[in-house]
Amino acid sequence: MKYEEQFPYILTAKHVQEILGVGKEKAYELMDGSTFPVIRIGRHKKVQREAFFRWIESHEKGVI
């Protein structure tokens, strides 16, 4: 099983925090970024797992 597959298909801000090792505020700040593949459901912010890990890969050499 790949690392990504241990997470649900739709990730929450809590998952973003856990994966990136950042706090709640930083997770929401990232999710508000223009390049972040966020899914908004009312006030809730989610991200599709594969889109999130692609987003991470696209930022490997830069600063997130």
VMD Tcl script that builds the backbone (N, CA, C; Angstrom):
set m [mol new atoms 192]
animate dup $m
set s [atomselect $m all]
$s set {name element resname resid chain x y z} {
  {N N MET 1 A 0.838 -1.187 0.000}
  {CA C MET 1 A 0.000 0.000 0.000}
  {C C MET 1 A 0.884 1.251 0.000}
  {N N LYS 2 A 0.588 2.154 -0.909}
  {CA C LYS 2 A 1.311 3.419 -0.972}
  {C C LYS 2 A 0.904 4.294 0.222}
  {N N TYR 3 A 1.804 5.167 0.618}
  {CA C TYR 3 A 1.553 6.064 1.747}
  {C C TYR 3 A 0.229 6.806 1.591}
  {N N GLU 4 A -0.018 7.330 0.392}
  {CA C GLU 4 A -1.221 8.121 0.143}
  {C C GLU 4 A -2.502 7.325 0.399}
  {N N GLU 5 A -2.447 6.026 0.123}
  {CA C GLU 5 A -3.640 5.192 0.206}
  {C C GLU 5 A -4.134 4.939 1.626}
  {N N GLN 6 A -3.345 5.296 2.618}
  {CA C GLN 6 A -3.806 5.125 3.996}
  {C C GLN 6 A -4.795 6.226 4.412}
  {N N PHE 7 A -4.925 7.234 3.566}
  {CA C PHE 7 A -5.836 8.341 3.846}
  {C C PHE 7 A -7.127 8.172 3.056}
  {N N PRO 8 A -8.223 8.768 3.533}
  {CA C PRO 8 A -9.493 8.663 2.793}
  {C C PRO 8 A -9.425 9.389 1.450}
  {N N TYR 9 A -10.368 9.062 0.578}
  {CA C TYR 9 A -10.413 9.645 -0.769}
  {C C TYR 9 A -10.549 11.167 -0.708}
  {N N ILE 10 A -11.314 11.675 0.234}
  {CA C ILE 10 A -11.478 13.116 0.439}
  {C C ILE 10 A -10.818 13.481 1.765}
  {N N LEU 11 A -9.881 14.403 1.707}
  {CA C LEU 11 A -9.135 14.819 2.895}
  {C C LEU 11 A -9.719 16.092 3.498}
  {N N THR 12 A -9.553 16.215 4.799}
  {CA C THR 12 A -9.975 17.414 5.517}
  {C C THR 12 A -8.737 18.248 5.873}
  {N N ALA 13 A -8.971 19.398 6.457}
  {CA C ALA 13 A -7.865 20.239 6.917}
  {C C ALA 13 A -7.025 19.495 7.954}
  {N N LYS 14 A -7.663 18.655 8.748}
  {CA C LYS 14 A -6.958 17.869 9.756}
  {C C LYS 14 A -5.941 16.932 9.089}
  {N N HIS 15 A -6.333 16.322 7.971}
  {CA C HIS 15 A -5.407 15.461 7.227}
  {C C HIS 15 A -4.254 16.278 6.660}
  {N N VAL 16 A -4.566 17.455 6.117}
  {CA C VAL 16 A -3.528 18.337 5.573}
  {C C VAL 16 A -2.520 18.667 6.677}
  {N N GLN 17 A -3.011 18.975 7.857}
  {CA C GLN 17 A -2.147 19.256 9.001}
  {C C GLN 17 A -1.230 18.077 9.285}
  {N N GLU 18 A -1.828 16.899 9.372}
  {CA C GLU 18 A -1.081 15.689 9.710}
  {C C GLU 18 A -0.012 15.377 8.661}
  {N N ILE 19 A -0.382 15.419 7.406}
  {CA C ILE 19 A 0.539 15.058 6.324}
  {C C ILE 19 A 1.693 16.051 6.225}
  {N N LEU 20 A 1.397 17.333 6.320}
  {CA C LEU 20 A 2.425 18.362 6.163}
  {C C LEU 20 A 3.128 18.725 7.468}
  {N N GLY 21 A 2.563 18.294 8.585}
  {CA C GLY 21 A 3.174 18.619 9.871}
  {C C GLY 21 A 3.083 20.093 10.204}
  {N N VAL 22 A 1.934 20.687 9.882}
  {CA C VAL 22 A 1.715 22.105 10.163}
  {C C VAL 22 A 0.530 22.260 11.106}
  {N N GLY 23 A 0.354 23.453 11.611}
  {CA C GLY 23 A -0.762 23.746 12.493}
  {C C GLY 23 A -2.042 24.010 11.720}
  {N N LYS 24 A -3.118 24.152 12.474}
  {CA C LYS 24 A -4.444 24.375 11.898}
  {C C LYS 24 A -4.485 25.650 11.052}
  {N N GLU 25 A -3.931 26.721 11.583}
  {CA C GLU 25 A -3.935 28.000 10.862}
  {C C GLU 25 A -3.215 27.903 9.522}
  {N N LYS 26 A -2.043 27.269 9.521}
  {CA C LYS 26 A -1.256 27.131 8.286}
  {C C LYS 26 A -1.988 26.230 7.286}
  {N N ALA 27 A -2.623 25.162 7.765}
  {CA C ALA 27 A -3.369 24.272 6.874}
  {C C ALA 27 A -4.469 25.047 6.161}
  {N N TYR 28 A -5.218 25.847 6.897}
  {CA C TYR 28 A -6.290 26.639 6.274}
  {C C TYR 28 A -5.731 27.721 5.357}
  {N N GLU 29 A -4.600 28.291 5.723}
  {CA C GLU 29 A -3.959 29.293 4.866}
  {C C GLU 29 A -3.573 28.656 3.526}
  {N N LEU 30 A -2.990 27.471 3.579}
  {CA C LEU 30 A -2.624 26.760 2.345}
  {C C LEU 30 A -3.853 26.427 1.519}
  {N N MET 31 A -4.913 25.979 2.191}
  {CA C MET 31 A -6.134 25.600 1.491}
  {C C MET 31 A -6.820 26.797 0.844}
  {N N ASP 32 A -6.517 27.997 1.313}
  {CA C ASP 32 A -7.058 29.224 0.715}
  {C C ASP 32 A -6.219 29.721 -0.460}
  {N N GLY 33 A -5.055 29.094 -0.670}
  {CA C GLY 33 A -4.168 29.519 -1.754}
  {C C GLY 33 A -4.773 29.281 -3.128}
  {N N SER 34 A -4.375 30.095 -4.071}
  {CA C SER 34 A -4.967 30.033 -5.414}
  {C C SER 34 A -4.613 28.758 -6.167}
  {N N THR 35 A -3.499 28.109 -5.831}
  {CA C THR 35 A -3.111 26.894 -6.547}
  {C C THR 35 A -3.563 25.616 -5.843}
  {N N PHE 36 A -4.130 25.745 -4.655}
  {CA C PHE 36 A -4.542 24.560 -3.892}
  {C C PHE 36 A -5.858 24.015 -4.457}
  {N N PRO 37 A -5.939 22.702 -4.682}
  {CA C PRO 37 A -7.133 22.098 -5.302}
  {C C PRO 37 A -8.272 21.867 -4.296}
  {N N VAL 38 A -8.739 22.918 -3.700}
  {CA C VAL 38 A -9.743 22.816 -2.633}
  {C C VAL 38 A -11.150 22.541 -3.196}
  {N N ILE 39 A -11.916 21.801 -2.410}
  {CA C ILE 39 A -13.337 21.570 -2.690}
  {C C ILE 39 A -14.083 22.248 -1.547}
  {N N ARG 40 A -14.910 23.213 -1.871}
  {CA C ARG 40 A -15.671 23.914 -0.828}
  {C C ARG 40 A -17.085 23.338 -0.761}
  {N N ILE 41 A -17.463 22.945 0.442}
  {CA C ILE 41 A -18.810 22.432 0.695}
  {C C ILE 41 A -19.371 23.299 1.823}
  {N N GLY 42 A -20.094 24.331 1.431}
  {CA C GLY 42 A -20.523 25.310 2.425}
  {C C GLY 42 A -19.286 25.985 2.994}
  {N N ARG 43 A -19.151 25.946 4.310}
  {CA C ARG 43 A -17.984 26.538 4.971}
  {C C ARG 43 A -16.826 25.554 5.093}
  {N N HIS 44 A -17.078 24.299 4.764}
  {CA C HIS 44 A -16.056 23.260 4.900}
  {C C HIS 44 A -15.138 23.228 3.693}
  {N N LYS 45 A -13.880 22.918 3.962}
  {CA C LYS 45 A -12.880 22.802 2.903}
  {C C LYS 45 A -12.354 21.374 2.890}
  {N N LYS 46 A -12.357 20.781 1.714}
  {CA C LYS 46 A -11.880 19.413 1.526}
  {C C LYS 46 A -10.949 19.407 0.329}
  {N N VAL 47 A -10.247 18.307 0.151}
  {CA C VAL 47 A -9.390 18.149 -1.021}
  {C C VAL 47 A -9.354 16.672 -1.385}
  {N N GLN 48 A -9.409 16.412 -2.685}
  {CA C GLN 48 A -9.346 15.031 -3.154}
  {C C GLN 48 A -7.909 14.546 -2.969}
  {N N ARG 49 A -7.751 13.341 -2.448}
  {CA C ARG 49 A -6.438 12.800 -2.059}
  {C C ARG 49 A -5.401 12.895 -3.181}
  {N N GLU 50 A -5.703 12.381 -4.359}
  {CA C GLU 50 A -4.714 12.381 -5.435}
  {C C GLU 50 A -4.352 13.805 -5.869}
  {N N ALA 51 A -5.342 14.682 -5.905}
  {CA C ALA 51 A -5.078 16.082 -6.265}
  {C C ALA 51 A -4.144 16.728 -5.233}
  {N N PHE 52 A -4.349 16.412 -3.968}
  {CA C PHE 52 A -3.508 16.968 -2.905}
  {C C PHE 52 A -2.062 16.504 -3.051}
  {N N PHE 53 A -1.858 15.215 -3.272}
  {CA C PHE 53 A -0.493 14.714 -3.395}
  {C C PHE 53 A 0.172 15.196 -4.686}
  {N N ARG 54 A -0.587 15.418 -5.747}
  {CA C ARG 54 A -0.039 16.035 -6.964}
  {C C ARG 54 A 0.388 17.474 -6.668}
  {N N TRP 55 A -0.442 18.178 -5.888}
  {CA C TRP 55 A -0.131 19.557 -5.498}
  {C C TRP 55 A 1.186 19.593 -4.724}
  {N N ILE 56 A 1.369 18.651 -3.805}
  {CA C ILE 56 A 2.627 18.576 -3.043}
  {C C ILE 56 A 3.799 18.359 -3.992}
  {N N GLU 57 A 3.660 17.402 -4.910}
  {CA C GLU 57 A 4.733 17.118 -5.862}
  {C C GLU 57 A 5.081 18.333 -6.711}
  {N N SER 58 A 4.079 19.120 -7.067}
  {CA C SER 58 A 4.343 20.302 -7.893}
  {C C SER 58 A 5.089 21.387 -7.124}
  {N N HIS 59 A 5.151 21.266 -5.818}
  {CA C HIS 59 A 5.834 22.262 -4.988}
  {C C HIS 59 A 7.108 21.705 -4.332}
  {N N GLU 60 A 7.549 20.539 -4.774}
  {CA C GLU 60 A 8.709 19.894 -4.134}
  {C C GLU 60 A 9.965 20.754 -4.107}
  {N N LYS 61 A 10.203 21.484 -5.144}
  {CA C LYS 61 A 11.444 22.261 -5.223}
  {C C LYS 61 A 11.288 23.705 -4.762}
  {N N GLY 62 A 10.066 24.089 -4.452}
  {CA C GLY 62 A 9.821 25.470 -4.039}
  {C C GLY 62 A 9.292 25.536 -2.619}
  {N N VAL 63 A 8.917 26.689 -2.244}
  {CA C VAL 63 A 8.352 26.937 -0.922}
  {C C VAL 63 A 6.852 26.908 -1.041}
  {N N ILE 64 A 6.218 26.218 -0.134}
  {CA C ILE 64 A 4.745 26.159 -0.132}
  {C C ILE 64 A 4.246 27.300 0.731}
}
mol reanalyze $m
mol bondsrecalc $m
mol representation Tube
mol addrep $m
